[in-house]
Amino acid sequence: MSAVLQWVVTLAVMAAVGILGTVYVRGVLMRRDETAAGIRALAAMSWREFLHLVLEAMARRGFTRVLDREVASGDSEYTLGRGQERWLLACKHGSAYVIGKLTVNELVSDVHMANATGGLLVTQGQIDDNARAASANQRIELLDGATLWPEVRELVKPAQLEAICAGAAQRARQRTLMVWLAALLAGIATFMVVPTLLPPRTEASAAPTVSVPASGPPTAPSGDTLEAEATDLSPEQQRQAAITAIATLPMVDRALWTTQSTLEVHLLDTDADQAFEALCPLIVRHSAISSSRIQLTPPPGSAAQVRFRQCRSY
């Protein structure tokens, strides 16, 4: 049973490590790799390509270009309209950009001066916490690399998007292989550790035992039965017959042969003498084992000592 449990625990650990790791790689790391590759692709575009991509993404939101103020530097705002609203779009081209509070405050000032509804600040770079705090109470939406890529993902060239996704998938396959190698190592370690956590398997627990029947009080064998059992049995049959009979005694938990000449009897109480008197008739009626040594083992936790007796001397 312990071997079965050992394998069950080992396979469960392997499956848990492998499946959870695969879900994390495919669901989190693969998406992160694709976003990072997408940001690099956006940063590699020219200013005009990037601006047109952003304007197309905004068009999907319902914005239209109102005022063409495009300049080569890429630092000007662009007026977008959506219904009766007017928004200012500011693009900062380059993945090295780190947008701070000052840039947000400048856009807020321009929005107020233009009497616009709000502003959009877009970059492939990063936006620090101070900038986010400055925009919290203003109608300013911030789009950095991680939030910008989902907006423009479907708008990049199909061949470029396919290359980005293929690279992320390749890294995911490599990581998945590493995850299952780690799962295998975890399984091997578990297989080695589990036996140390299980209770030791003693000879007593490994040997077959006979329990006292649950229903009905035990009865002592009659004289006719004793004579019938003692006739023409092999030594091994006599040993088996003895432990079967002894196990029916009310003061006995179980009995087993630890050697061919030593019978270990586990008692339910500490009265070894009474037990010895009750079991001796069940031993001496078998000629091959009548002189066997009897080991009387007291109940667990008892202060009584193990005693060795013989029903008949050699």
C-alpha atoms as one frame of an Amber mdcrd trajectory, in Angstrom:
protein
   0.000   0.000   0.000   2.850   2.392   0.828   4.372   1.821  -2.623   1.069
   2.726  -4.274   0.827   5.869  -2.154   4.414   6.739  -3.047   3.638   6.592
  -6.768   0.348   8.476  -6.393   2.003  11.355  -4.523   4.912  11.443  -6.987
   2.669  11.607 -10.057   0.449  14.223  -8.392   3.445  16.466  -7.688   4.749
  16.072 -11.246   1.356  16.886 -12.738   0.835  19.908 -10.472   4.252  21.416
 -11.229   3.988  20.702 -14.955   0.416  21.914 -15.467   0.684  25.045 -13.314
   4.023  25.944 -14.896   2.640  25.444 -18.408  -0.403  27.612 -17.664   1.865
  30.367 -16.319   4.209  30.173 -19.318   1.401  30.130 -21.902  -0.919  32.526
 -20.137   1.489  35.112 -18.682   5.034  34.883 -20.004   4.057  34.282 -23.635
   1.797  37.358 -23.611   4.557  39.371 -21.921   7.107  38.282 -24.533   4.759
  39.194 -27.361   4.122  42.645 -25.845   7.852  43.291 -25.424   8.519  42.262
 -29.026   5.618  44.415 -30.199   6.972  47.453 -28.354  10.378  46.944 -29.980
   8.680  46.751 -33.371   6.802  50.010 -32.691  10.003  51.724 -31.573  11.715
  50.634 -34.795   9.068  52.404 -36.900   9.553  55.895 -38.285   7.771  58.733
 -36.551   5.162  59.023 -39.310   4.477  55.255 -39.362   3.992  55.255 -35.623
   1.746  58.331 -35.701  -0.468  56.898 -38.445  -0.753  53.626 -36.514  -1.850
  55.512 -33.378  -4.342  57.623 -35.357  -5.795  54.448 -36.871  -6.151  52.929
 -33.385  -7.894  56.084 -32.185 -10.196  55.922 -35.218 -11.358  52.535 -33.942
 -12.427  54.309 -30.773 -14.466  56.780 -32.783 -11.932  59.639 -32.942 -11.292
  61.560 -36.157  -8.466  63.900 -37.040  -9.675  67.514 -36.829  -6.615  69.704
 -37.160  -3.456  68.701 -39.022  -0.595  70.076 -36.968   1.913  67.310 -37.715
   5.560  68.343 -37.650   8.725  66.326 -38.143   9.807  66.576 -34.504   6.778
  64.646 -33.326   6.327  66.775 -30.203   3.128  68.642 -31.195  -0.387  67.743
 -30.123  -3.013  66.607 -32.606  -6.644  67.551 -32.252  -9.099  64.675 -32.416
 -12.842  64.883 -32.463 -15.504  62.490 -31.224 -18.988  63.892 -31.534 -18.946
  67.307 -29.886 -15.799  66.512 -27.885 -12.287  67.662 -28.707  -9.249  65.806
 -27.451  -5.532  66.529 -27.730  -3.298  63.628 -28.746   0.386  63.809 -27.778
   2.776  61.087 -28.998   6.250  60.491 -27.613   8.066  58.210 -30.042  10.733
  55.868 -28.642  10.843  52.996 -26.165  13.444  54.848 -24.081  10.935  57.511
 -23.089   9.993  57.698 -19.409   7.033  60.069 -19.119   7.035  62.062 -15.900
   4.795  64.510 -14.101   6.042  67.530 -16.069   4.912  66.100 -19.419   1.453
  65.363 -18.022   1.158  68.870 -16.563   2.110  70.380 -19.915  -0.617  68.385
 -21.666  -3.132  69.393 -18.985  -2.241  73.052 -19.583  -2.603  72.654 -23.370
  -5.987  70.980 -22.902  -7.218  73.892 -20.815  -5.876  76.465 -23.246  -7.534
  74.697 -26.207 -10.746  74.316 -24.227 -10.602  70.591 -25.075 -12.441  67.777
 -23.362  -9.315  65.839 -22.440  -5.973  64.545 -23.610  -4.303  61.313 -24.758
  -0.610  60.784 -24.019   0.882  57.903 -26.025   4.392  56.422 -25.926   6.133
  53.074 -26.478   8.177  53.847 -23.375   7.129  53.955 -19.745   5.055  56.249
 -17.555   6.242  56.735 -13.984   4.068  56.818 -10.872   4.273  60.612 -10.514
   2.857  61.046 -14.010   0.001  58.651 -13.247  -0.760  60.508 -10.022  -0.791
  63.854 -11.891  -3.298  62.494 -14.428  -5.588  60.874 -11.849  -7.844  63.906
 -11.332  -7.580  65.131 -14.921  -9.201  63.861 -18.110  -5.864  62.564 -19.345
  -5.502  58.987 -20.592  -2.020  57.495 -20.539  -1.000  54.744 -22.947   2.478
  53.277 -22.521   4.046  50.262 -24.204   2.139  47.576 -22.282  -1.258  49.241
 -22.769  -0.542  50.593 -26.247   0.349  47.254 -27.867  -3.151  45.705 -27.478
  -4.588  48.833 -29.147  -2.400  48.554 -32.255  -1.691  44.793 -32.355  -4.131
  44.027 -35.144  -3.055  47.113 -37.112   0.599  46.218 -37.746   1.519  44.448
 -40.940   0.430  40.776 -40.948   3.942  39.507 -41.702   5.365  41.580 -38.865
   2.695  40.393 -36.424   3.281  36.779 -37.463   7.022  37.123 -36.775   6.335
  38.669 -33.354   3.902  35.899 -32.376   6.225  33.173 -33.701   9.103  34.453
 -31.577   6.929  34.526 -28.456   5.628  31.013 -29.189   9.176  29.681 -29.651
  10.221  31.041 -26.252   7.059  29.582 -24.719   7.907  26.110 -26.092  11.415
  26.317 -24.656  10.111  27.418 -21.279   7.448  24.708 -21.289  10.146  22.089
 -21.831  12.094  23.497 -18.887   8.930  23.420 -16.772   8.375  19.706 -17.428
  12.031  18.949 -16.752  11.575  20.715 -13.423   8.401  18.682 -12.854  10.371
  15.470 -13.492  13.034  16.508 -10.963  10.312  17.405  -8.466   8.769  13.980
  -9.011  12.099  12.199  -8.448  12.690  14.193  -5.268   9.174  13.404  -4.053
   9.604   9.697  -4.806  12.730   9.682  -2.620  11.229  11.729   0.215   7.814
  10.051   0.568   9.153   6.790   2.134  10.778   8.823   4.911   7.410  10.394
   5.737   5.511   7.097   5.919   5.480   5.024   9.133   8.064   2.215   9.037
   6.772  -1.142   7.893   7.622  -3.670  10.606   7.724  -7.416  10.254   4.639
  -7.595  12.411   2.643  -5.387  10.085   3.920  -7.235   7.009   2.997 -10.681
   8.288  -0.560 -11.959   7.945  -2.583 -11.634  11.125  -5.945 -12.920  12.176
  -8.328 -10.535  13.915 -10.827 -11.540  16.542 -14.265 -11.925  14.909 -16.447
  -8.858  15.455 -19.668 -10.765  16.033 -20.266 -13.230  18.810 -18.042 -14.098
  21.794 -15.053 -16.385  21.133 -15.475 -19.998  22.123 -12.790 -22.420  23.197
 -12.291 -25.412  20.908 -13.761 -28.707  22.121 -11.732 -31.789  22.851 -12.879
 -33.490  19.647 -11.840 -30.476  17.661  -8.421 -30.423  19.322  -7.818 -34.046
  18.384  -8.968 -33.489  14.796  -6.698 -30.513  14.343  -3.667 -32.339  15.641
  -3.783 -35.216  13.163  -1.444 -35.493  10.193  -0.665 -31.802   9.663   2.634
 -30.565   8.279   4.724 -28.299  10.558   3.703 -25.250   8.508   0.037 -26.246
   8.731   0.422 -26.736  12.484   1.897 -23.232  12.837  -0.954 -21.710  10.849
  -3.559 -23.643  12.815  -1.985 -22.475  16.078  -2.033 -18.751  15.267  -5.607
 -19.076  13.941  -6.745 -20.628  17.197  -4.730 -18.273  19.433  -6.146 -15.212
  17.672  -9.624 -16.178  18.938  -8.581 -15.753  22.581 -10.132 -12.597  24.112
  -6.856 -11.344  25.599  -4.909 -11.696  22.321  -4.631  -8.999  19.646  -2.766
 -11.048  17.055  -0.164 -13.817  16.753   2.543 -14.469  14.202   5.602 -16.653
  13.732   8.750 -14.514  13.653  10.887 -17.641  13.142  10.044 -21.304  12.730
  10.503 -21.807  16.475   9.374 -18.443  17.894   5.735 -17.410  18.145   5.095
 -13.745  18.951   1.765 -13.094  20.658   0.559  -9.476  20.972  -1.624  -9.127
  24.054  -4.550  -6.787  24.706  -3.861  -6.631  28.453  -0.881  -7.054  30.774
  -1.870 -10.385  32.342   0.744 -12.481  30.539   0.284 -15.460  32.855  -3.408
 -15.789  32.079  -2.713 -15.509  28.382   0.040 -18.119  28.598  -2.235 -20.590
  30.386  -4.942 -20.073  27.760  -2.735 -20.476  24.705  -0.536 -23.370  25.820
  -3.216 -26.020  25.188  -3.478 -24.711  21.646   0.281 -25.169  21.164   1.084
 -28.489  22.832  -1.522 -30.397  20.835   0.724 -29.893  17.778   3.782 -32.081
  18.111   5.962 -30.108  15.681   5.584 -26.815  17.548   4.851 -27.895  21.125
   8.338 -26.846  22.306   8.335 -23.506  20.502   9.379 -20.357  22.317   6.457
 -18.028  23.084   7.115 -14.276  23.045   4.429 -12.469  25.038   4.363  -8.801
  23.918   2.357  -6.425  26.161   0.002  -3.777  24.693   1.581  -0.601  23.264
   2.258   1.981  25.951   2.295  -0.622  28.690   5.105  -0.621  31.255   5.141
  -4.428  31.286   8.150  -6.221  29.825   8.211  -8.657  26.953   8.310 -12.204
  28.343   9.492 -15.441  26.786   7.958 -18.762  27.860   7.759 -22.381  26.691
   4.748 -24.621  27.016   6.907 -27.763  26.774  10.658 -28.178  27.069  12.699
 -29.961  24.414
